[in-house]
Amino acid sequence: MKVRVVQSASDDRPLWIDDCLYSVEAWAATNQFEYRFLDDHFFEILPHWYRQKVAGRGPILADLARLLHLKAALEEGVDRVLWCDADTLLLDQQWRPSLTPHTCFGEECWLQYDKTGRLEVRRQPHNAFMFFSQTSPVLDFLRYATESIIRRADPAHIAPQMVGPKLLKALHSIVDFDLEPSAGAVSPVLLDALLRADSQVVDVFRRRIKSPPKLVNLCASLLVDKAIDVHELRRIIGAQF
């Protein structure tokens, strides 16, 4: 089975993102997956009207661009194409995901405080990790849905996650996608608790996960402090889980 891992990042990325990218590239090599990195030309695949309507909104530009690049990879003949966001950190280089489903997304246990100040965990899909097979009926539909939503949307009222996580969560509640629990995410609340060794907060998260994380999305867009010691964080997560 020919598997390609695809990633992209801007040239002006923080240095710690390079550590994350390297962890994914090394993991791909360990599993004998083909690795493809896309630079700032990543957005050139987008239709002109789409780039014009959401100009300057990087996440929304990326939501469609990644789908088009993944489709192009399948058209080149790979059996499975796998996407990891640039701020994804591989924790276990020996881990190999089940590639049986035709479509799969990461599953995050999102730790946050609710309106009353109590900790809560929301189990939901995320698209920082996803893969599609040649037979996936989902990839083409996501591309269609993304273009349709943006084409009809008022430019002044396009939410940052409208055609990314929000769309995915809405569809998942109806069609029930296959999710990979080992491909999780570290919310800012969880990251802070891990770095402060706050066992009470971390325990709330630990009780809700199905299995120890093998890779995590670090949600760079939500971080106030952009500097992360990736190697120390890997050590901390490994010790906790």
Phi, psi and omega in degrees: 000127180267119182241133177243133174258129183241135175219162176210151177201151179285159182292335183263029182290155175296154183298327182293336175296325177300322178296321177294314180301317180297322181296323179286318179298318179295321177297318178299317179296319179300322181269004181059038172267144173290141181241132180229120178253133181248128184271210184292353174280002183309321186275353183293342181284346185287147173299147183301318183297324181291313179300322182290319185288325183245030180305134179086354180255082187308311182299322181286324173300317183291329182302319178275320183303317182296321179296319180293321178291324178293321176297318179298322179296317178295323179292337176281351173111003177289152181279323178224140175236131188238134180248137170229129174301155183297332181266031176264128181251123175280127181260333183229103183294341181271352183292139176228119182289155172289123181256020182290315181297156176282341181212140178207142176237160175292157177239118180256143167255097191274110182271125181205171174264136177278186185294339179267359180090007178268147178288139174219155178237125178252119178270121187202160179284156172218155184255017172288339172228128177196154173215156182224147176256175176300331184265006183294127174273356189273321186301311180296323179293318178299320178297314179299313182297318180299312180295319182296315181296313182291323180299323184266351186283148172287121182305333181279352183227044176260109181289150184304327184250020187304316182247018175247245182303321181295317177296316181298316180295320179296317179292321182298324180295341181258314189255346175061075179293158168288133180237150179254104183293340179283347179257088187254201180212150178251109178288161177303324179295315179293319179301314180299318180294321179295316182290332179267000183056042179275092187295329181295316179291315180298324180297326177299317178292315184301324182289340184262341183283149181277329182204158178301140180293139176256335171210150182223141171273131186266001171054056184303326184293344182259358185273131175285314177267110185281350183269119179232134173273095186299319183292321177291320179296320177299319179296317181295313181296319179299323180287329183278330187235000000 
